[in-house]
Amino acid sequence: MFKKWTPYIAFFAVLFSGQVAYGQCPANFNFSDKTLNNWFAYTGTFAAGSNRNIAFQQNYDATLPYPQGTMGAVSIAEFGTSVPGIQVNTSNATDVFGGFSIIPNINGYQYSYSILLGSTNVNSDPGGYVRGIGYVVDVPAGTGPYTMTYAYAMVLENGSHASIQQPLASATLMTNDSVITCASPKYFLPTIAGALDVATATKNGFRLSNVPTPNSVRANETPYRVWTKDWTEVTFDLEQYRGQKVTLTFTAENCVPKGHFAYAYIALRNDCNGLMISGPKTPCVNGSTTYSIPELTGATYQWTVPNGWKITSDSNSNIITVIPGSQSGAISAHEQNSCANLEATIQVTTSPPTIAGNLSGGNIVCAGANTSAITLSGNTGNVLKWLSSTDGVAWTDIANTTNTYLAQNLNTTTQFVALVQNGPSCSIDSAKGATVVVDTKSLGGTLTPNDLQICQDQNKDAVLKLVDHNGAIINWQLSSDAINWTNFAPAKTDTFYNITGVLAPTKFRVIVKNGVCDADTSTISNVGIFNERFPSATVSPSDTTICFGTSSNLRANITIGTNYTWSNLSSIYNAGDGQINNLPFNINAKAAPPRSTAYILSIKNGNCPNLLIDTFYINVIPPVIVNAGRDTMVVLNQPLQLKASTSFIDSINLSYLWQPANYLNNSAIINPIATVTNAVNTIVYTVKATTPEGCTGEDAVRVTVFKTQPDFFIPTGFTPNGDGKNDMLKPIAVGISSIQFFNVYNRYGQLLFTTKEFGKGWDGTYNGTAQPSGTYIFVAQGIDYTGKIVAKRGTSVLIR
């Protein structure tokens, strides 16, 4: 049963005729029944390899109940499947590929319902799926426009086929014998030589979705091949067909070979009385505003706006953007094509722009039970809502549309703004925020220690401290009975108090106040007095630094006390026996600790339980260990780099002195250069390192001076017998800055030993095997201090 797609429109035209009154749209024309009532439908598949010839088709009569017809139907499956291919949308959602709403709002006109034609399913046989719905309209007799307006949106998967085989959506308007071409557009992705014509597709309103196809992708295809077109409104006029029947059909057709899908959304207005202009009837002065009329296929457009208004877009379009002036008036639109000549006018009254106004009432309150009245004044427009924020980033809606807001029981500083809009076409603005500063409640805190017993005249370790408070300290108070309190005069605002002049048991507390909050008092500290004098002494030094191996004197002059103890008797001399026999009493101890040490002297006086405690801290500088480097050899006029090292990590902060200063470029640095220019045999340099505290250490290096040119001195024989004398054949490099190699060969030319290191030599073995007595060949080569190559070749006798 192969059929062209056009004849079945005429076939359905005889099934149902929607009787309508003059200017009234047909029943359920906009799917207000929430069903397909009065619409006919069909599903099917293309013939394999055809150019839109249908191979199989299932028809649904407009006058029969579902499943034979469409009456009561809300969904019809794709041909031969259970996948919905036609369904009525009664609640809004978002299309996954296009991101647009499935029930549109076109410039302020909200459609109530839509219908979905098609799906992403492509598994059909022999060709792609086709599906469509149609309505046969009895156009009422009379004169004047009789318009029908629909909106469409679509999702098409690019198949890169010839255009005639691409996925397709269409609207077709027919009389009983012909297609009304000016009201019958087709929408598809254009191709050139099998490749998508991207420029034309984009010009026609299509855009590439960022969601990949759910269907299989071949090796030469991309998964990102789904294109979408957002909602567009279209209208047509049936005035010339009054008293006749016409058939309106919508279709969505997959690609003919079946591998790529198509689906479309259709929504219809329930108003057939002529052209209507969409857009605000109370626009905002100087605010960018859009007006539109439904598109007429192939039409030209003309717009007029009130005096003082400016059209900022192309006026030969069904959509214009304007900047309204202050004058009210009429907006008119005229569109015309070969089928229709339509006009519409709306009256508009301009509205002044939104003025946000000013907020007043920001103040300072204490956390907890509080109120702050915030008032908006000087605004033009209505309050939409209020917002609050405690951080200026996250905002919370406040459902208040009046000009006054009462903020209550705040615990955190909070900023408030009011959103104002002067009519729906004006922009929303916010008044400058008002801030209610919230002070946290005063907290007196804790006075420590809560119980302190001191002796007479005690002026050490007799301190009260305030902790865990919140707010500023207003003053300290004292009392003998915890009922009557006396303020300190002058006021004391510190967090501590050194107790002085207390002769009887006394209670202390602190008054703390934070911002506008009520003051709070701290806990009470009880101070008791012993009838005994507090020990008294002067000590020296409190802290001192000594060098390792030296000592420090520890002196104390005790004027009040009966006995004393040391916490640490290690490395302390003449510490005494702890008894004070007469006053004043002097202690003259000496300490020589090997490392930094604290010596604590505790003095007691009679029955006073509090000790006078003083600490002598001796910081010991560790031994200064100096290394001047290994003994070395040079030739006359050869620069020799000397360098000392020490046991100190921060050795760079030490001072240095090399002696004698002869031949040195600088005797007071860690790394001087010696250049011996006179004929001396040896010279010994001693370096002393001194810390900033005056601690010293020293070491020496012996320099042997050769009066030759740079050379290798290699013995003519050696005896590797383990007696520690002449056991190794090694080069003595004089005036050589680096050894490139020192090689030893046997008489057969076999390499037995090689090195590049100073002080290394051959021990007379090869691979762990002692070599026999005999003559061996050596070759040495290095670089002297001027950069020249020095080479030497010779023989040496191994004697066992």
NUPARO-760094 format. One line per 2 residues: number of its first residue (from 1); for each residue x, y, z of C-alpha. Coordinates in steps of 0.05 Angstrom, whole numbers, plus 5000, padded with zeros to 4 digits. Example, Ala and Ser with C-alpha at 12.3 -4.5 7.8 and 13.67 -1.06 7.14 Angstrom:
<nodes>
1 = 5246:4910:5156; 5273:4979:5143
</nodes>
This chain:
<nodes>
1 = 5000:5000:5000; 5046:5055:4974
3 = 5014:5124:4974; 5036:5195:4964
5 = 5025:5237:5026; 4979:5290:4994
7 = 4916:5247:4979; 4902:5226:5050
9 = 4888:5299:5070; 4830:5299:5021
11 = 4809:5230:5048; 4802:5257:5118
13 = 4767:5320:5095; 4702:5283:5088
15 = 4705:5251:5157; 4692:5311:5202
17 = 4668:5381:5192; 4677:5431:5250
19 = 4614:5476:5251; 4635:5544:5277
21 = 4599:5610:5287; 4622:5674:5254
23 = 4691:5692:5281; 4691:5634:5330
25 = 4746:5581:5327; 4725:5508:5317
27 = 4711:5465:5378; 4774:5438:5412
29 = 4816:5474:5360; 4867:5490:5414
31 = 4860:5422:5449; 4820:5454:5506
33 = 4786:5386:5515; 4856:5361:5533
35 = 4845:5307:5480; 4849:5298:5405
37 = 4773:5306:5398; 4752:5330:5329
39 = 4823:5321:5301; 4838:5264:5254
41 = 4906:5231:5257; 4950:5180:5222
43 = 5016:5143:5234; 5059:5104:5185
45 = 5127:5090:5154; 5159:5110:5089
47 = 5173:5060:5034; 5246:5039:5030
49 = 5287:5084:4984; 5227:5128:4968
51 = 5221:5203:4965; 5167:5210:5018
53 = 5121:5154:4993; 5084:5120:5050
55 = 5088:5045:5052; 5044:5031:5114
57 = 4993:5075:5146; 4943:5073:5204
59 = 4886:5124:5202; 4847:5151:5262
61 = 4778:5179:5246; 4757:5245:5278
63 = 4687:5220:5293; 4703:5152:5326
65 = 4726:5137:5397; 4797:5114:5408
67 = 4828:5067:5386; 4791:5068:5319
69 = 4787:5143:5321; 4814:5202:5361
71 = 4755:5217:5407; 4780:5215:5478
73 = 4851:5201:5456; 4909:5237:5491
75 = 4965:5196:5459; 4975:5153:5397
77 = 5035:5107:5387; 5084:5107:5330
79 = 5064:5059:5276; 5072:4987:5299
81 = 5103:5006:5367; 5083:5027:5437
83 = 5126:5090:5434; 5082:5153:5436
85 = 5083:5189:5369; 5025:5238:5380
87 = 5007:5265:5448; 4971:5324:5479
89 = 5012:5367:5528; 4969:5396:5584
91 = 5026:5414:5633; 5089:5452:5618
93 = 5160:5423:5616; 5226:5437:5582
95 = 5249:5404:5518; 5314:5366:5531
97 = 5347:5385:5465; 5322:5456:5454
99 = 5314:5480:5526; 5248:5515:5509
101 = 5181:5506:5543; 5136:5455:5510
103 = 5076:5502:5519; 5097:5571:5495
105 = 5089:5642:5518; 5096:5687:5457
107 = 5112:5758:5477; 5062:5757:5534
109 = 5010:5711:5502; 5007:5647:5542
111 = 4983:5586:5503; 4944:5536:5544
113 = 4961:5470:5510; 5006:5441:5456
115 = 5013:5376:5419; 5076:5335:5406
117 = 5084:5302:5338; 5139:5251:5334
119 = 5193:5221:5379; 5267:5205:5379
121 = 5251:5133:5357; 5282:5112:5290
123 = 5275:5036:5290; 5223:5031:5234
125 = 5217:4984:5175; 5222:4994:5117
127 = 5231:5071:5123; 5226:5128:5173
129 = 5165:5142:5216; 5111:5192:5194
131 = 5055:5220:5236; 5005:5276:5229
133 = 4941:5307:5255; 4888:5348:5218
135 = 4825:5389:5227; 4769:5401:5176
137 = 4741:5470:5187; 4674:5497:5163
139 = 4694:5569:5151; 4633:5611:5170
141 = 4599:5653:5117; 4605:5728:5118
143 = 4659:5779:5107; 4721:5802:5143
145 = 4783:5765:5167; 4776:5695:5194
147 = 4846:5679:5220; 4878:5618:5250
149 = 4943:5625:5289; 4990:5571:5311
151 = 5059:5568:5342; 5110:5514:5326
153 = 5177:5491:5353; 5216:5432:5327
155 = 5274:5385:5338; 5306:5353:5276
157 = 5364:5304:5273; 5409:5320:5215
159 = 5416:5261:5169; 5460:5296:5117
161 = 5414:5268:5063; 5388:5303:5002
163 = 5339:5356:5026; 5280:5316:5000
165 = 5298:5259:5046; 5315:5301:5109
167 = 5272:5299:5172; 5214:5347:5162
169 = 5158:5385:5197; 5102:5418:5158
171 = 5035:5453:5160; 4988:5443:5101
173 = 4923:5481:5087; 4879:5451:5033
175 = 4813:5465:4999; 4774:5406:4974
177 = 4818:5401:4912; 4883:5438:4922
179 = 4937:5461:4970; 4937:5534:4992
181 = 5012:5542:4983; 5018:5611:5017
183 = 4994:5579:5082; 5031:5513:5076
185 = 5104:5519:5098; 5154:5462:5105
187 = 5211:5463:5155; 5274:5420:5146
189 = 5350:5424:5152; 5377:5444:5083
191 = 5435:5406:5053; 5483:5418:4995
193 = 5511:5355:4962; 5491:5314:5023
195 = 5524:5362:5073; 5486:5408:5120
197 = 5480:5480:5096; 5497:5509:5164
199 = 5491:5582:5143; 5421:5573:5115
201 = 5398:5531:5174; 5423:5585:5222
203 = 5389:5639:5181; 5324:5600:5185
205 = 5327:5600:5261; 5358:5532:5274
207 = 5413:5522:5325; 5455:5461:5342
209 = 5437:5428:5408; 5491:5412:5459
211 = 5456:5346:5475; 5480:5287:5434
213 = 5432:5242:5394; 5406:5182:5434
215 = 5412:5139:5371; 5470:5100:5345
217 = 5528:5137:5313; 5569:5110:5256
219 = 5644:5119:5250; 5639:5179:5203
221 = 5583:5214:5242; 5582:5260:5301
223 = 5534:5250:5360; 5522:5325:5362
225 = 5475:5329:5302; 5408:5349:5332
227 = 5383:5418:5312; 5326:5457:5344
229 = 5282:5515:5327; 5248:5555:5383
231 = 5176:5575:5382; 5151:5617:5323
233 = 5081:5642:5312; 5046:5636:5244
235 = 4978:5661:5221; 4935:5654:5158
237 = 4869:5686:5137; 4811:5645:5110
239 = 4767:5704:5091; 4767:5685:5017
241 = 4744:5614:5037; 4683:5636:5077
243 = 4626:5586:5069; 4675:5531:5047
245 = 4711:5473:5081; 4786:5475:5089
247 = 4833:5423:5121; 4892:5441:5164
249 = 4944:5387:5174; 5008:5385:5215
251 = 5061:5331:5204; 5128:5310:5231
253 = 5167:5260:5188; 5233:5224:5201
255 = 5284:5220:5146; 5262:5175:5090
257 = 5316:5121:5100; 5294:5116:5174
259 = 5359:5131:5211; 5344:5202:5237
261 = 5285:5229:5277; 5240:5290:5275
263 = 5189:5317:5325; 5151:5382:5330
265 = 5107:5419:5380; 5044:5454:5355
267 = 5002:5503:5396; 4940:5540:5371
269 = 4906:5604:5393; 4832:5600:5408
271 = 4819:5666:5373; 4799:5670:5299
273 = 4775:5742:5297; 4834:5771:5260
275 = 4905:5795:5271; 4927:5810:5343
277 = 4988:5848:5367; 5024:5818:5427
279 = 5063:5862:5474; 5052:5907:5535
281 = 4995:5957:5532; 5029:5998:5586
283 = 5101:6002:5564; 5155:6036:5605
285 = 5183:6102:5579; 5254:6093:5551
287 = 5253:6018:5565; 5267:5969:5508
289 = 5200:5935:5491; 5180:5882:5440
291 = 5116:5877:5400; 5098:5821:5353
293 = 5045:5793:5307; 5041:5721:5283
295 = 5083:5709:5221; 5049:5706:5153
297 = 5087:5662:5104; 5124:5704:5052
299 = 5093:5769:5077; 5116:5841:5080
301 = 5106:5881:5145; 5093:5953:5163
303 = 5090:5983:5233; 5070:6051:5261
305 = 5083:6074:5332; 5064:6137:5372
307 = 5103:6202:5362; 5168:6203:5401
309 = 5176:6128:5399; 5235:6096:5364
311 = 5236:6029:5328; 5305:6000:5340
313 = 5298:5936:5299; 5280:5919:5227
315 = 5209:5943:5217; 5197:5895:5159
317 = 5187:5837:5207; 5132:5807:5248
319 = 5172:5826:5311; 5197:5896:5328
321 = 5236:5926:5386; 5219:5997:5406
323 = 5241:6049:5456; 5176:6081:5481
325 = 5172:6156:5488; 5129:6193:5538
327 = 5068:6200:5491; 5012:6148:5491
329 = 4976:6128:5428; 4966:6070:5380
331 = 5012:6016:5352; 4990:5989:5284
333 = 5015:5930:5244; 5002:5910:5172
335 = 5023:5845:5140; 5008:5821:5070
337 = 5023:5762:5025; 4989:5731:4965
339 = 4935:5700:5010; 4921:5752:5062
341 = 4922:5825:5078; 4917:5835:5154
343 = 4919:5895:5200; 4916:5904:5275
345 = 4919:5962:5324; 4926:5967:5399
347 = 4923:6028:5444; 4982:6038:5490
349 = 4990:6082:5551; 5061:6096:5573
351 = 5085:6087:5644; 5142:6127:5676
353 = 5205:6086:5692; 5215:6051:5757
355 = 5246:6093:5813; 5271:6049:5869
357 = 5269:6103:5924; 5306:6103:5989
359 = 5305:6060:6051; 5309:6088:6121
361 = 5309:6054:6189; 5377:6020:6191
363 = 5401:6023:6263; 5439:5984:6316
365 = 5404:5933:6361; 5424:5880:6410
367 = 5417:5807:6390; 5354:5772:6413
369 = 5289:5808:6425; 5292:5871:6381
371 = 5252:5909:6328; 5272:5956:6272
373 = 5222:5990:6226; 5249:6000:6156
375 = 5212:6047:6109; 5215:6056:6034
377 = 5201:6126:6007; 5209:6165:5942
379 = 5194:6105:5899; 5156:6102:5833
381 = 5125:6034:5825; 5100:5978:5869
383 = 5140:5937:5918; 5147:5866:5891
385 = 5181:5838:5952; 5236:5850:6003
387 = 5302:5814:6009; 5349:5803:6067
389 = 5421:5780:6072; 5471:5769:6127
391 = 5532:5765:6081; 5514:5807:6020
393 = 5518:5744:5976; 5459:5698:5993
395 = 5391:5733:5996; 5326:5709:6027
397 = 5258:5729:6000; 5211:5766:6046
399 = 5138:5762:6025; 5122:5835:6038
401 = 5094:5882:5985; 5085:5944:6028
403 = 5132:6003:6037; 5146:5985:6109
405 = 5180:5924:6138; 5188:5909:6212
407 = 5251:5869:6225; 5246:5830:6289
409 = 5290:5787:6335; 5353:5791:6293
411 = 5415:5755:6317; 5462:5775:6261
413 = 5476:5841:6225; 5427:5840:6166
415 = 5420:5881:6102; 5351:5894:6073
417 = 5330:5916:6003; 5263:5927:5970
419 = 5250:5907:5897; 5207:5959:5860
421 = 5174:5955:5791; 5129:6007:5759
423 = 5086:5959:5718; 5106:5894:5684
425 = 5141:5927:5625; 5188:5969:5668
427 = 5252:5942:5695; 5258:5919:5767
429 = 5303:5962:5811; 5324:5956:5883
431 = 5328:6012:5933; 5395:6023:5966
433 = 5400:5975:6024; 5387:5991:6096
435 = 5429:5954:6147; 5409:5934:6217
437 = 5473:5924:6256; 5465:5871:6309
439 = 5511:5873:6370; 5520:5806:6404
441 = 5500:5804:6476; 5549:5827:6529
443 = 5585:5771:6565; 5621:5787:6629
445 = 5667:5727:6623; 5707:5691:6676
447 = 5754:5723:6726; 5813:5677:6741
449 = 5833:5651:6789; 5766:5649:6824
451 = 5801:5642:6891; 5869:5673:6904
453 = 5906:5674:6971; 5962:5724:6976
455 = 6010:5746:7029; 6023:5816:7056
457 = 6059:5861:7007; 6056:5807:6953
459 = 6070:5840:6886; 6086:5779:6844
461 = 6039:5726:6817; 5982:5765:6847
463 = 5945:5777:6782; 5872:5770:6764
465 = 5855:5758:6690; 5790:5764:6653
467 = 5777:5710:6599; 5719:5690:6553
469 = 5685:5757:6555; 5648:5793:6498
471 = 5648:5868:6495; 5689:5926:6521
473 = 5712:5929:6593; 5677:5988:6627
475 = 5711:5982:6695; 5733:5936:6751
477 = 5697:5934:6818; 5715:5911:6888
479 = 5673:5893:6949; 5682:5865:7018
481 = 5613:5832:7021; 5593:5819:6947
483 = 5534:5867:6958; 5562:5936:6958
485 = 5611:5946:6900; 5660:6004:6889
487 = 5685:6024:6820; 5759:6032:6807
489 = 5777:6106:6802; 5804:6121:6752
491 = 5767:6068:6712; 5807:6007:6694
493 = 5794:5977:6624; 5849:5924:6620
495 = 5836:5849:6621; 5884:5840:6680
497 = 5897:5870:6748; 5960:5867:6790
499 = 5934:5866:6861; 5963:5921:6904
501 = 5945:5952:6971; 5897:5897:6992
503 = 5900:5889:7068; 5836:5848:7080
505 = 5796:5794:7042; 5766:5827:6981
507 = 5721:5807:6923; 5733:5831:6851
509 = 5690:5831:6788; 5690:5865:6719
511 = 5635:5903:6682; 5631:5888:6607
513 = 5587:5921:6555; 5582:5905:6480
515 = 5553:5961:6436; 5481:5978:6452
517 = 5470:5914:6492; 5460:5916:6568
519 = 5524:5909:6609; 5541:5843:6641
521 = 5586:5826:6700; 5641:5773:6704
523 = 5646:5718:6754; 5673:5739:6823
525 = 5744:5726:6845; 5757:5721:6920
527 = 5824:5747:6944; 5846:5726:7014
529 = 5905:5755:7056; 5954:5714:7098
531 = 5983:5749:7159; 6054:5738:7135
533 = 6098:5779:7090; 6113:5756:7019
535 = 6186:5738:7005; 6229:5792:6974
537 = 6293:5787:6935; 6332:5815:6876
539 = 6366:5767:6828; 6416:5774:6770
541 = 6422:5759:6715; 6352:5735:6695
543 = 6376:5710:6627; 6446:5704:6601
545 = 6485:5672:6544; 6551:5636:6553
547 = 6598:5597:6508; 6604:5522:6515
549 = 6654:5505:6569; 6647:5570:6607
551 = 6605:5589:6668; 6557:5642:6693
553 = 6546:5672:6762; 6476:5666:6794
555 = 6465:5719:6847; 6408:5732:6894
557 = 6400:5784:6949; 6344:5760:6995
559 = 6314:5813:7041; 6252:5774:7064
561 = 6252:5698:7070; 6267:5639:7115
563 = 6291:5585:7066; 6300:5571:6992
565 = 6307:5514:6942; 6336:5503:6872
567 = 6296:5463:6821; 6359:5440:6785
569 = 6426:5427:6819; 6458:5399:6756
571 = 6523:5435:6739; 6513:5487:6794
573 = 6565:5503:6845; 6561:5539:6913
575 = 6485:5533:6912; 6480:5537:6989
577 = 6442:5492:7037; 6374:5526:7030
579 = 6372:5559:7098; 6370:5634:7109
581 = 6403:5649:7176; 6405:5724:7172
583 = 6379:5781:7129; 6397:5806:7080
585 = 6422:5739:7054; 6465:5733:6991
587 = 6471:5674:6945; 6531:5671:6898
589 = 6525:5608:6857; 6560:5589:6793
591 = 6531:5547:6736; 6568:5514:6678
593 = 6516:5474:6640; 6535:5436:6577
595 = 6471:5458:6544; 6418:5512:6553
597 = 6387:5504:6622; 6337:5539:6668
599 = 6354:5544:6742; 6293:5561:6785
601 = 6302:5592:6853; 6242:5587:6900
603 = 6242:5630:6964; 6194:5618:7023
605 = 6180:5663:7082; 6152:5631:7145
607 = 6078:5613:7140; 6065:5649:7075
609 = 6046:5592:7028; 6063:5631:6965
611 = 6134:5625:6939; 6175:5679:6906
613 = 6199:5643:6844; 6254:5670:6799
615 = 6284:5635:6739; 6356:5641:6715
617 = 6358:5620:6642; 6427:5605:6614
619 = 6431:5599:6539; 6492:5558:6520
621 = 6523:5569:6452; 6544:5499:6428
623 = 6618:5485:6412; 6643:5521:6350
625 = 6674:5465:6308; 6714:5491:6249
627 = 6741:5453:6190; 6792:5490:6148
629 = 6794:5436:6095; 6845:5381:6077
631 = 6919:5395:6068; 6934:5411:5996
633 = 6988:5428:5946; 6996:5485:5896
635 = 7048:5512:5849; 7074:5582:5850
637 = 7024:5635:5826; 6966:5585:5827
639 = 6902:5614:5858; 6880:5567:5914
641 = 6809:5571:5939; 6806:5563:6015
643 = 6740:5551:6049; 6721:5539:6121
645 = 6660:5502:6146; 6630:5500:6216
647 = 6582:5460:6257; 6533:5519:6254
649 = 6475:5518:6204; 6478:5593:6200
651 = 6554:5594:6192; 6546:5653:6144
653 = 6530:5696:6206; 6597:5680:6239
655 = 6658:5724:6232; 6724:5694:6207
657 = 6798:5710:6212; 6852:5673:6173
659 = 6925:5678:6196; 6975:5692:6170
661 = 6943:5740:6120; 7002:5730:6072
663 = 6981:5718:6000; 6906:5721:6018
665 = 6858:5767:5980; 6816:5777:6043
667 = 6833:5746:6110; 6765:5763:6142
669 = 6717:5720:6099; 6698:5647:6100
671 = 6728:5632:6032; 6790:5673:6015
673 = 6836:5658:5955; 6910:5647:5967
675 = 6960:5660:5912; 7032:5643:5934
677 = 7081:5685:5895; 7146:5674:5934
679 = 7189:5612:5937; 7166:5581:6003
681 = 7160:5507:6016; 7098:5505:6060
683 = 7050:5553:6092; 7000:5536:6147
685 = 6936:5577:6150; 6895:5579:6214
687 = 6822:5602:6211; 6784:5625:6273
689 = 6707:5629:6271; 6672:5673:6321
691 = 6597:5675:6338; 6561:5741:6351
693 = 6565:5723:6425; 6641:5717:6422
695 = 6647:5641:6422; 6704:5616:6379
697 = 6733:5554:6345; 6792:5545:6299
699 = 6827:5496:6251; 6888:5497:6205
701 = 6905:5474:6135; 6976:5460:6109
703 = 6992:5483:6038; 7053:5452:6003
705 = 7082:5497:5949; 7116:5467:5887
707 = 7160:5510:5846; 7144:5473:5781
709 = 7089:5482:5731; 7023:5444:5742
711 = 7039:5370:5736; 7022:5299:5758
713 = 7074:5267:5804; 7067:5192:5800
715 = 7114:5142:5836; 7157:5096:5793
717 = 7139:5037:5837; 7092:5015:5893
719 = 7084:4957:5941; 7011:4938:5954
721 = 7027:4892:6013; 6979:4923:6063
723 = 7032:4955:6108; 7002:5024:6097
725 = 7064:5049:6061; 7064:5061:5986
727 = 7006:5012:5979; 6973:5048:5920
729 = 6992:5076:5854; 6959:5145:5853
731 = 6975:5212:5822; 6995:5273:5862
733 = 6962:5329:5824; 6998:5395:5833
735 = 6966:5457:5803; 6910:5414:5774
737 = 6839:5438:5783; 6805:5375:5757
739 = 6827:5305:5736; 6797:5283:5670
741 = 6824:5212:5678; 6879:5170:5710
743 = 6884:5102:5674; 6928:5041:5688
745 = 6941:4988:5635; 6980:4923:5634
747 = 7031:4908:5581; 6977:4880:5536
749 = 6939:4946:5535; 6883:4921:5580
751 = 6852:4976:5622; 6858:4955:5695
753 = 6837:5018:5732; 6809:5088:5718
755 = 6788:5146:5762; 6772:5221:5759
757 = 6776:5234:5834; 6832:5266:5872
759 = 6864:5219:5923; 6841:5155:5889
761 = 6891:5104:5860; 6902:5032:5838
763 = 6911:4979:5892; 6944:4928:5845
765 = 6882:4885:5834; 6834:4874:5775
767 = 6764:4847:5787; 6787:4827:5857
769 = 6848:4789:5833; 6918:4812:5852
771 = 6960:4827:5791; 7031:4800:5785
773 = 7094:4840:5797; 7117:4877:5736
775 = 7116:4941:5697; 7049:4976:5685
777 = 7032:5036:5642; 6995:5097:5669
779 = 6964:5155:5631; 6940:5218:5669
781 = 6905:5280:5642; 6874:5340:5677
783 = 6859:5415:5673; 6904:5466:5708
785 = 6879:5529:5743; 6886:5568:5677
787 = 6843:5519:5638; 6900:5485:5601
789 = 6904:5410:5591; 6961:5376:5630
791 = 6978:5304:5609; 7029:5253:5633
793 = 7046:5183:5611; 7095:5134:5641
795 = 7108:5067:5675; 7109:5043:5746
797 = 7133:4978:5775; 7088:4935:5819
799 = 7131:4900:5871; 7103:4844:5914
</nodes>
